[in-house]
Amino acid sequence: MTLTNKEKMVAIISNGIAVYSLLQERDSLPENTTMYDFVLKVIPENIKSELNIELIDEVFQYVSSAHSS
């Protein structure tokens, strides 16, 4: 089974959020880097057409709620 571009996007966003959080905990992020900026930089060009801020927010909310329960 091959992942759709949207499924790939969700996986990449989730991974980007996790890496961002780790770097934030270690104070290793470049100054003034937002989660959105960070995630946008890790998305491959060939699937960027699937990306929107609402999807990043939705993945972030799901990951946050899943880890807090």
PDB file of N, CA, C and O in Angstrom, chain B, residues numbered from 101:
ATOM      1  N   MET B 101       0.841  -1.177   0.000  1.00  0.00           N
ATOM      2  CA  MET B 101       0.000   0.000   0.000  1.00  0.00           C
ATOM      3  C   MET B 101       0.892   1.248   0.000  1.00  0.00           C
ATOM      4  O   MET B 101       1.827   1.356   0.794  1.00  0.00           O
ATOM      5  N   THR B 102       0.595   2.156  -0.876  1.00  0.00           N
ATOM      6  CA  THR B 102       1.348   3.401  -0.987  1.00  0.00           C
ATOM      7  C   THR B 102       0.614   4.507  -0.250  1.00  0.00           C
ATOM      8  O   THR B 102      -0.608   4.618  -0.346  1.00  0.00           O
ATOM      9  N   LEU B 103       1.349   5.315   0.476  1.00  0.00           N
ATOM     10  CA  LEU B 103       0.756   6.456   1.175  1.00  0.00           C
ATOM     11  C   LEU B 103       0.352   7.531   0.175  1.00  0.00           C
ATOM     12  O   LEU B 103       1.036   7.756  -0.824  1.00  0.00           O
ATOM     13  N   THR B 104      -0.760   8.186   0.456  1.00  0.00           N
ATOM     14  CA  THR B 104      -1.156   9.332  -0.354  1.00  0.00           C
ATOM     15  C   THR B 104      -0.290  10.518   0.044  1.00  0.00           C
ATOM     16  O   THR B 104       0.373  10.489   1.081  1.00  0.00           O
ATOM     17  N   ASN B 105      -0.295  11.562  -0.781  1.00  0.00           N
ATOM     18  CA  ASN B 105       0.469  12.761  -0.433  1.00  0.00           C
ATOM     19  C   ASN B 105      -0.019  13.368   0.870  1.00  0.00           C
ATOM     20  O   ASN B 105       0.784  13.886   1.645  1.00  0.00           O
ATOM     21  N   LYS B 106      -1.328  13.313   1.128  1.00  0.00           N
ATOM     22  CA  LYS B 106      -1.854  13.873   2.381  1.00  0.00           C
ATOM     23  C   LYS B 106      -1.367  13.053   3.579  1.00  0.00           C
ATOM     24  O   LYS B 106      -1.025  13.621   4.616  1.00  0.00           O
ATOM     25  N   GLU B 107      -1.333  11.741   3.449  1.00  0.00           N
ATOM     26  CA  GLU B 107      -0.826  10.897   4.532  1.00  0.00           C
ATOM     27  C   GLU B 107       0.655  11.164   4.778  1.00  0.00           C
ATOM     28  O   GLU B 107       1.102  11.210   5.924  1.00  0.00           O
ATOM     29  N   LYS B 108       1.404  11.336   3.708  1.00  0.00           N
ATOM     30  CA  LYS B 108       2.822  11.682   3.848  1.00  0.00           C
ATOM     31  C   LYS B 108       2.970  13.026   4.557  1.00  0.00           C
ATOM     32  O   LYS B 108       3.827  13.192   5.424  1.00  0.00           O
ATOM     33  N   MET B 109       2.130  13.973   4.178  1.00  0.00           N
ATOM     34  CA  MET B 109       2.168  15.309   4.773  1.00  0.00           C
ATOM     35  C   MET B 109       1.902  15.234   6.277  1.00  0.00           C
ATOM     36  O   MET B 109       2.600  15.880   7.058  1.00  0.00           O
ATOM     37  N   VAL B 110       0.917  14.466   6.683  1.00  0.00           N
ATOM     38  CA  VAL B 110       0.593  14.332   8.109  1.00  0.00           C
ATOM     39  C   VAL B 110       1.775  13.724   8.859  1.00  0.00           C
ATOM     40  O   VAL B 110       2.102  14.169   9.959  1.00  0.00           O
ATOM     41  N   ALA B 111       2.412  12.721   8.281  1.00  0.00           N
ATOM     42  CA  ALA B 111       3.570  12.100   8.930  1.00  0.00           C
ATOM     43  C   ALA B 111       4.725  13.088   9.065  1.00  0.00           C
ATOM     44  O   ALA B 111       5.373  13.152  10.109  1.00  0.00           O
ATOM     45  N   ILE B 112       4.978  13.848   8.019  1.00  0.00           N
ATOM     46  CA  ILE B 112       6.074  14.822   8.049  1.00  0.00           C
ATOM     47  C   ILE B 112       5.779  15.942   9.040  1.00  0.00           C
ATOM     48  O   ILE B 112       6.668  16.365   9.778  1.00  0.00           O
ATOM     49  N   ILE B 113       4.540  16.424   9.061  1.00  0.00           N
ATOM     50  CA  ILE B 113       4.159  17.470  10.011  1.00  0.00           C
ATOM     51  C   ILE B 113       4.333  16.964  11.438  1.00  0.00           C
ATOM     52  O   ILE B 113       4.897  17.661  12.281  1.00  0.00           O
ATOM     53  N   SER B 114       3.856  15.767  11.707  1.00  0.00           N
ATOM     54  CA  SER B 114       3.978  15.190  13.046  1.00  0.00           C
ATOM     55  C   SER B 114       5.441  15.063  13.460  1.00  0.00           C
ATOM     56  O   SER B 114       5.802  15.397  14.589  1.00  0.00           O
ATOM     57  N   ASN B 115       6.264  14.589  12.565  1.00  0.00           N
ATOM     58  CA  ASN B 115       7.691  14.476  12.842  1.00  0.00           C
ATOM     59  C   ASN B 115       8.312  15.857  13.052  1.00  0.00           C
ATOM     60  O   ASN B 115       9.124  16.039  13.958  1.00  0.00           O
ATOM     61  N   GLY B 116       7.937  16.823  12.225  1.00  0.00           N
ATOM     62  CA  GLY B 116       8.457  18.181  12.366  1.00  0.00           C
ATOM     63  C   GLY B 116       8.102  18.790  13.713  1.00  0.00           C
ATOM     64  O   GLY B 116       8.926  19.458  14.337  1.00  0.00           O
ATOM     65  N   ILE B 117       6.873  18.557  14.157  1.00  0.00           N
ATOM     66  CA  ILE B 117       6.435  19.063  15.464  1.00  0.00           C
ATOM     67  C   ILE B 117       7.250  18.416  16.582  1.00  0.00           C
ATOM     68  O   ILE B 117       7.652  19.086  17.533  1.00  0.00           O
ATOM     69  N   ALA B 118       7.492  17.113  16.463  1.00  0.00           N
ATOM     70  CA  ALA B 118       8.270  16.406  17.487  1.00  0.00           C
ATOM     71  C   ALA B 118       9.704  16.939  17.555  1.00  0.00           C
ATOM     72  O   ALA B 118      10.227  17.182  18.643  1.00  0.00           O
ATOM     73  N   VAL B 119      10.333  17.119  16.399  1.00  0.00           N
ATOM     74  CA  VAL B 119      11.706  17.634  16.363  1.00  0.00           C
ATOM     75  C   VAL B 119      11.745  19.066  16.893  1.00  0.00           C
ATOM     76  O   VAL B 119      12.645  19.425  17.653  1.00  0.00           O
ATOM     77  N   TYR B 120      10.772  19.880  16.492  1.00  0.00           N
ATOM     78  CA  TYR B 120      10.696  21.260  16.980  1.00  0.00           C
ATOM     79  C   TYR B 120      10.611  21.275  18.510  1.00  0.00           C
ATOM     80  O   TYR B 120      11.304  22.051  19.168  1.00  0.00           O
ATOM     81  N   SER B 121       9.767  20.421  19.062  1.00  0.00           N
ATOM     82  CA  SER B 121       9.600  20.368  20.520  1.00  0.00           C
ATOM     83  C   SER B 121      10.897  19.973  21.220  1.00  0.00           C
ATOM     84  O   SER B 121      11.262  20.552  22.243  1.00  0.00           O
ATOM     85  N   LEU B 122      11.589  18.980  20.656  1.00  0.00           N
ATOM     86  CA  LEU B 122      12.865  18.567  21.252  1.00  0.00           C
ATOM     87  C   LEU B 122      13.898  19.685  21.204  1.00  0.00           C
ATOM     88  O   LEU B 122      14.583  19.947  22.192  1.00  0.00           O
ATOM     89  N   LEU B 123      14.008  20.341  20.060  1.00  0.00           N
ATOM     90  CA  LEU B 123      14.965  21.439  19.938  1.00  0.00           C
ATOM     91  C   LEU B 123      14.600  22.602  20.857  1.00  0.00           C
ATOM     92  O   LEU B 123      15.479  23.271  21.402  1.00  0.00           O
ATOM     93  N   GLN B 124      13.305  22.837  21.025  1.00  0.00           N
ATOM     94  CA  GLN B 124      12.844  23.907  21.912  1.00  0.00           C
ATOM     95  C   GLN B 124      13.223  23.600  23.356  1.00  0.00           C
ATOM     96  O   GLN B 124      13.669  24.485  24.086  1.00  0.00           O
ATOM     97  N   GLU B 125      13.045  22.343  23.768  1.00  0.00           N
ATOM     98  CA  GLU B 125      13.416  21.942  25.130  1.00  0.00           C
ATOM     99  C   GLU B 125      14.909  22.118  25.380  1.00  0.00           C
ATOM    100  O   GLU B 125      15.321  22.427  26.498  1.00  0.00           O
ATOM    101  N   ARG B 126      15.706  21.924  24.359  1.00  0.00           N
ATOM    102  CA  ARG B 126      17.163  22.021  24.485  1.00  0.00           C
ATOM    103  C   ARG B 126      17.688  23.422  24.199  1.00  0.00           C
ATOM    104  O   ARG B 126      18.900  23.638  24.191  1.00  0.00           O
ATOM    105  N   ASP B 127      16.793  24.371  23.965  1.00  0.00           N
ATOM    106  CA  ASP B 127      17.177  25.737  23.580  1.00  0.00           C
ATOM    107  C   ASP B 127      18.123  25.729  22.381  1.00  0.00           C
ATOM    108  O   ASP B 127      19.111  26.463  22.352  1.00  0.00           O
ATOM    109  N   SER B 128      17.808  24.887  21.391  1.00  0.00           N
ATOM    110  CA  SER B 128      18.665  24.738  20.218  1.00  0.00           C
ATOM    111  C   SER B 128      18.042  25.287  18.934  1.00  0.00           C
ATOM    112  O   SER B 128      18.575  25.077  17.844  1.00  0.00           O
ATOM    113  N   LEU B 129      16.937  25.976  19.061  1.00  0.00           N
ATOM    114  CA  LEU B 129      16.285  26.541  17.874  1.00  0.00           C
ATOM    115  C   LEU B 129      16.896  27.885  17.535  1.00  0.00           C
ATOM    116  O   LEU B 129      17.297  28.636  18.425  1.00  0.00           O
ATOM    117  N   PRO B 130      16.966  28.189  16.243  1.00  0.00           N
ATOM    118  CA  PRO B 130      17.378  29.549  15.876  1.00  0.00           C
ATOM    119  C   PRO B 130      16.383  30.554  16.456  1.00  0.00           C
ATOM    120  O   PRO B 130      15.197  30.252  16.596  1.00  0.00           O
ATOM    121  N   GLU B 131      16.861  31.722  16.784  1.00  0.00           N
ATOM    122  CA  GLU B 131      16.027  32.749  17.403  1.00  0.00           C
ATOM    123  C   GLU B 131      14.822  33.082  16.527  1.00  0.00           C
ATOM    124  O   GLU B 131      14.931  33.154  15.303  1.00  0.00           O
ATOM    125  N   ASN B 132      13.680  33.281  17.165  1.00  0.00           N
ATOM    126  CA  ASN B 132      12.426  33.677  16.508  1.00  0.00           C
ATOM    127  C   ASN B 132      11.895  32.655  15.518  1.00  0.00           C
ATOM    128  O   ASN B 132      11.198  33.033  14.576  1.00  0.00           O
ATOM    129  N   THR B 133      12.196  31.381  15.696  1.00  0.00           N
ATOM    130  CA  THR B 133      11.664  30.335  14.828  1.00  0.00           C
ATOM    131  C   THR B 133      10.363  29.822  15.418  1.00  0.00           C
ATOM    132  O   THR B 133      10.334  29.310  16.537  1.00  0.00           O
ATOM    133  N   THR B 134       9.288  29.962  14.657  1.00  0.00           N
ATOM    134  CA  THR B 134       8.005  29.433  15.112  1.00  0.00           C
ATOM    135  C   THR B 134       7.869  27.983  14.657  1.00  0.00           C
ATOM    136  O   THR B 134       8.613  27.514  13.796  1.00  0.00           O
ATOM    137  N   MET B 135       6.907  27.286  15.252  1.00  0.00           N
ATOM    138  CA  MET B 135       6.644  25.914  14.851  1.00  0.00           C
ATOM    139  C   MET B 135       6.261  25.878  13.374  1.00  0.00           C
ATOM    140  O   MET B 135       6.678  24.981  12.641  1.00  0.00           O
ATOM    141  N   TYR B 136       5.474  26.848  12.944  1.00  0.00           N
ATOM    142  CA  TYR B 136       5.046  26.886  11.547  1.00  0.00           C
ATOM    143  C   TYR B 136       6.250  27.047  10.616  1.00  0.00           C
ATOM    144  O   TYR B 136       6.362  26.343   9.612  1.00  0.00           O
ATOM    145  N   ASP B 137       7.146  27.972  10.952  1.00  0.00           N
ATOM    146  CA  ASP B 137       8.356  28.178  10.143  1.00  0.00           C
ATOM    147  C   ASP B 137       9.158  26.883  10.041  1.00  0.00           C
ATOM    148  O   ASP B 137       9.612  26.495   8.965  1.00  0.00           O
ATOM    149  N   PHE B 138       9.320  26.229  11.186  1.00  0.00           N
ATOM    150  CA  PHE B 138      10.113  25.008  11.236  1.00  0.00           C
ATOM    151  C   PHE B 138       9.481  23.920  10.377  1.00  0.00           C
ATOM    152  O   PHE B 138      10.167  23.279   9.580  1.00  0.00           O
ATOM    153  N   VAL B 139       8.180  23.711  10.534  1.00  0.00           N
ATOM    154  CA  VAL B 139       7.487  22.667   9.770  1.00  0.00           C
ATOM    155  C   VAL B 139       7.540  22.976   8.277  1.00  0.00           C
ATOM    156  O   VAL B 139       7.747  22.074   7.465  1.00  0.00           O
ATOM    157  N   LEU B 140       7.356  24.238   7.910  1.00  0.00           N
ATOM    158  CA  LEU B 140       7.390  24.602   6.492  1.00  0.00           C
ATOM    159  C   LEU B 140       8.740  24.278   5.850  1.00  0.00           C
ATOM    160  O   LEU B 140       8.804  23.961   4.662  1.00  0.00           O
ATOM    161  N   LYS B 141       9.804  24.357   6.624  1.00  0.00           N
ATOM    162  CA  LYS B 141      11.143  24.095   6.086  1.00  0.00           C
ATOM    163  C   LYS B 141      11.404  22.607   5.860  1.00  0.00           C
ATOM    164  O   LYS B 141      12.271  22.256   5.060  1.00  0.00           O
ATOM    165  N   VAL B 142      10.675  21.728   6.544  1.00  0.00           N
ATOM    166  CA  VAL B 142      10.937  20.290   6.414  1.00  0.00           C
ATOM    167  C   VAL B 142      10.020  19.598   5.407  1.00  0.00           C
ATOM    168  O   VAL B 142      10.180  18.406   5.147  1.00  0.00           O
ATOM    169  N   ILE B 143       9.075  20.321   4.846  1.00  0.00           N
ATOM    170  CA  ILE B 143       8.148  19.735   3.881  1.00  0.00           C
ATOM    171  C   ILE B 143       8.813  19.664   2.504  1.00  0.00           C
ATOM    172  O   ILE B 143       9.264  20.687   1.987  1.00  0.00           O
ATOM    173  N   PRO B 144       8.880  18.478   1.905  1.00  0.00           N
ATOM    174  CA  PRO B 144       9.452  18.372   0.563  1.00  0.00           C
ATOM    175  C   PRO B 144       8.619  19.159  -0.468  1.00  0.00           C
ATOM    176  O   PRO B 144       7.391  19.200  -0.389  1.00  0.00           O
ATOM    177  N   GLU B 145       9.293  19.762  -1.402  1.00  0.00           N
ATOM    178  CA  GLU B 145       8.638  20.586  -2.425  1.00  0.00           C
ATOM    179  C   GLU B 145       7.571  19.818  -3.205  1.00  0.00           C
ATOM    180  O   GLU B 145       6.539  20.382  -3.566  1.00  0.00           O
ATOM    181  N   ASN B 146       7.820  18.525  -3.465  1.00  0.00           N
ATOM    182  CA  ASN B 146       6.895  17.774  -4.313  1.00  0.00           C
ATOM    183  C   ASN B 146       5.532  17.506  -3.676  1.00  0.00           C
ATOM    184  O   ASN B 146       4.610  17.078  -4.369  1.00  0.00           O
ATOM    185  N   ILE B 147       5.386  17.750  -2.369  1.00  0.00           N
ATOM    186  CA  ILE B 147       4.064  17.571  -1.745  1.00  0.00           C
ATOM    187  C   ILE B 147       3.576  18.837  -1.032  1.00  0.00           C
ATOM    188  O   ILE B 147       2.568  18.794  -0.327  1.00  0.00           O
ATOM    189  N   LYS B 148       4.266  19.942  -1.204  1.00  0.00           N
ATOM    190  CA  LYS B 148       3.865  21.194  -0.552  1.00  0.00           C
ATOM    191  C   LYS B 148       2.480  21.665  -0.985  1.00  0.00           C
ATOM    192  O   LYS B 148       1.836  22.425  -0.262  1.00  0.00           O
ATOM    193  N   SER B 149       2.022  21.235  -2.130  1.00  0.00           N
ATOM    194  CA  SER B 149       0.699  21.663  -2.592  1.00  0.00           C
ATOM    195  C   SER B 149      -0.410  21.158  -1.669  1.00  0.00           C
ATOM    196  O   SER B 149      -1.503  21.722  -1.651  1.00  0.00           O
ATOM    197  N   GLU B 150      -0.139  20.113  -0.912  1.00  0.00           N
ATOM    198  CA  GLU B 150      -1.110  19.560   0.036  1.00  0.00           C
ATOM    199  C   GLU B 150      -1.128  20.316   1.368  1.00  0.00           C
ATOM    200  O   GLU B 150      -2.017  20.101   2.192  1.00  0.00           O
ATOM    201  N   LEU B 151      -0.163  21.187   1.575  1.00  0.00           N
ATOM    202  CA  LEU B 151       0.026  21.830   2.876  1.00  0.00           C
ATOM    203  C   LEU B 151      -0.878  23.037   3.068  1.00  0.00           C
ATOM    204  O   LEU B 151      -1.068  23.842   2.157  1.00  0.00           O
ATOM    205  N   ASN B 152      -1.429  23.147   4.269  1.00  0.00           N
ATOM    206  CA  ASN B 152      -2.121  24.365   4.686  1.00  0.00           C
ATOM    207  C   ASN B 152      -2.004  24.478   6.208  1.00  0.00           C
ATOM    208  O   ASN B 152      -1.784  23.490   6.909  1.00  0.00           O
ATOM    209  N   ILE B 153      -2.154  25.693   6.687  1.00  0.00           N
ATOM    210  CA  ILE B 153      -1.988  25.971   8.121  1.00  0.00           C
ATOM    211  C   ILE B 153      -3.001  25.188   8.959  1.00  0.00           C
ATOM    212  O   ILE B 153      -2.679  24.744  10.061  1.00  0.00           O
ATOM    213  N   GLU B 154      -4.197  25.020   8.453  1.00  0.00           N
ATOM    214  CA  GLU B 154      -5.216  24.279   9.192  1.00  0.00           C
ATOM    215  C   GLU B 154      -4.781  22.836   9.438  1.00  0.00           C
ATOM    216  O   GLU B 154      -5.053  22.274  10.499  1.00  0.00           O
ATOM    217  N   LEU B 155      -4.109  22.240   8.462  1.00  0.00           N
ATOM    218  CA  LEU B 155      -3.632  20.865   8.641  1.00  0.00           C
ATOM    219  C   LEU B 155      -2.551  20.815   9.721  1.00  0.00           C
ATOM    220  O   LEU B 155      -2.546  19.903  10.547  1.00  0.00           O
ATOM    221  N   ILE B 156      -1.648  21.773   9.721  1.00  0.00           N
ATOM    222  CA  ILE B 156      -0.622  21.831  10.771  1.00  0.00           C
ATOM    223  C   ILE B 156      -1.292  21.972  12.131  1.00  0.00           C
ATOM    224  O   ILE B 156      -0.919  21.278  13.078  1.00  0.00           O
ATOM    225  N   ASP B 157      -2.277  22.862  12.240  1.00  0.00           N
ATOM    226  CA  ASP B 157      -2.994  23.052  13.504  1.00  0.00           C
ATOM    227  C   ASP B 157      -3.705  21.774  13.942  1.00  0.00           C
ATOM    228  O   ASP B 157      -3.666  21.405  15.116  1.00  0.00           O
ATOM    229  N   GLU B 158      -4.350  21.105  12.996  1.00  0.00           N
ATOM    230  CA  GLU B 158      -5.089  19.885  13.318  1.00  0.00           C
ATOM    231  C   GLU B 158      -4.145  18.785  13.814  1.00  0.00           C
ATOM    232  O   GLU B 158      -4.442  18.107  14.798  1.00  0.00           O
ATOM    233  N   VAL B 159      -3.016  18.609  13.138  1.00  0.00           N
ATOM    234  CA  VAL B 159      -2.039  17.601  13.567  1.00  0.00           C
ATOM    235  C   VAL B 159      -1.479  17.975  14.934  1.00  0.00           C
ATOM    236  O   VAL B 159      -1.341  17.109  15.798  1.00  0.00           O
ATOM    237  N   PHE B 160      -1.152  19.256  15.146  1.00  0.00           N
ATOM    238  CA  PHE B 160      -0.618  19.699  16.436  1.00  0.00           C
ATOM    239  C   PHE B 160      -1.629  19.436  17.553  1.00  0.00           C
ATOM    240  O   PHE B 160      -1.257  18.936  18.614  1.00  0.00           O
ATOM    241  N   GLN B 161      -2.887  19.764  17.329  1.00  0.00           N
ATOM    242  CA  GLN B 161      -3.908  19.529  18.352  1.00  0.00           C
ATOM    243  C   GLN B 161      -4.051  18.044  18.661  1.00  0.00           C
ATOM    244  O   GLN B 161      -4.174  17.659  19.824  1.00  0.00           O
ATOM    245  N   TYR B 162      -4.036  17.219  17.636  1.00  0.00           N
ATOM    246  CA  TYR B 162      -4.152  15.770  17.864  1.00  0.00           C
ATOM    247  C   TYR B 162      -2.950  15.234  18.629  1.00  0.00           C
ATOM    248  O   TYR B 162      -3.113  14.490  19.597  1.00  0.00           O
ATOM    249  N   VAL B 163      -1.748  15.603  18.207  1.00  0.00           N
ATOM    250  CA  VAL B 163      -0.537  15.116  18.876  1.00  0.00           C
ATOM    251  C   VAL B 163      -0.504  15.606  20.326  1.00  0.00           C
ATOM    252  O   VAL B 163      -0.157  14.848  21.231  1.00  0.00           O
ATOM    253  N   SER B 164      -0.861  16.860  20.542  1.00  0.00           N
ATOM    254  CA  SER B 164      -0.870  17.407  21.900  1.00  0.00           C
ATOM    255  C   SER B 164      -1.848  16.683  22.800  1.00  0.00           C
ATOM    256  O   SER B 164      -1.523  16.355  23.940  1.00  0.00           O
ATOM    257  N   SER B 165      -3.053  16.432  22.292  1.00  0.00           N
ATOM    258  CA  SER B 165      -4.064  15.757  23.113  1.00  0.00           C
ATOM    259  C   SER B 165      -3.725  14.295  23.327  1.00  0.00           C
ATOM    260  O   SER B 165      -4.033  13.743  24.383  1.00  0.00           O
ATOM    261  N   ALA B 166      -3.104  13.664  22.362  1.00  0.00           N
ATOM    262  CA  ALA B 166      -2.728  12.255  22.492  1.00  0.00           C
ATOM    263  C   ALA B 166      -1.637  12.080  23.545  1.00  0.00           C
ATOM    264  O   ALA B 166      -1.627  11.084  24.268  1.00  0.00           O
ATOM    265  N   HIS B 167      -0.726  13.035  23.634  1.00  0.00           N
ATOM    266  CA  HIS B 167       0.371  12.939  24.602  1.00  0.00           C
ATOM    267  C   HIS B 167      -0.046  13.360  26.009  1.00  0.00           C
ATOM    268  O   HIS B 167       0.600  12.986  26.987  1.00  0.00           O
ATOM    269  N   SER B 168      -1.121  14.137  26.111  1.00  0.00           N
ATOM    270  CA  SER B 168      -1.538  14.614  27.430  1.00  0.00           C
ATOM    271  C   SER B 168      -2.494  13.643  28.122  1.00  0.00           C
ATOM    272  O   SER B 168      -2.777  13.800  29.310  1.00  0.00           O
ATOM    273  N   SER B 169      -2.992  12.647  27.399  1.00  0.00           N
ATOM    274  CA  SER B 169      -3.939  11.706  28.042  1.00  0.00           C
ATOM    275  C   SER B 169      -3.277  10.449  28.524  1.00  0.00           C
ATOM    276  O   SER B 169      -3.942   9.574  29.079  1.00  0.00           O
TER     277      SER B 169
END
